[in-house]
Amino acid sequence: MILTIALLCSIIGGVVGYVIARYVVGKWISNLVLEKLQDAINDFEYTNRKD
C-alpha cells in the first residue's frame, strides 16, 4: 500500500515537474525569440531612418 502511494506520488511529481519545466523553458525561449525579433526590427528601422 505504502509502495503504491509512493509510486503514485513520484509519478504525479514527475508530471508536475515536467509541466513546470516545459512552461519555464517555453517562456524563456519565447522571451529569447521576442528579444531577437525586437533587435531585428530596431536594426531595420534604424537602417531605414539613416537614408
C-alpha positions in Angstrom: 0.0 0.0 0.0 2.7 2.5 1.0 4.7 1.5 -2.1 1.7 2.2 -4.3 1.2 5.7 -2.7 5.0 6.4 -3.1 4.8 5.4 -6.7 1.8 7.5 -7.3 3.4 10.5 -5.7 6.6 10.1 -7.7 4.6 9.8 -11.0 2.5 12.9 -10.1 5.6 14.8 -9.0 7.3 13.8 -12.3 4.3 15.0 -14.4 4.1 18.3 -12.4 7.8 18.8 -12.7 7.7 18.1 -16.5 4.8 20.6 -17.0 6.5 23.3 -15.0 9.8 22.7 -16.8 8.0 22.9 -20.2 6.3 26.1 -19.1 9.5 27.8 -17.8 11.6 26.7 -20.9 8.8 27.7 -23.2 8.6 31.2 -21.6 12.4 31.5 -21.7 12.5 30.5 -25.4 9.7 32.9 -26.4 11.3 35.7 -24.5 14.6 35.0 -26.3 12.8 34.9 -29.7 10.9 38.1 -28.9 14.1 39.8 -27.9 15.9 38.8 -31.1 12.8 39.9 -33.1 12.8 43.3 -31.4 16.5 43.7 -32.1 15.9 42.9 -35.8 13.0 45.3 -36.0 15.1 48.0 -34.3 18.0 47.4 -36.7 15.6 47.5 -39.7 14.0 50.8 -38.6 17.5 52.3 -37.9 18.7 51.4 -41.4 15.6 52.9 -42.9 15.9 56.1 -40.9 19.6 56.6 -42.0 18.7 57.3 -45.6 
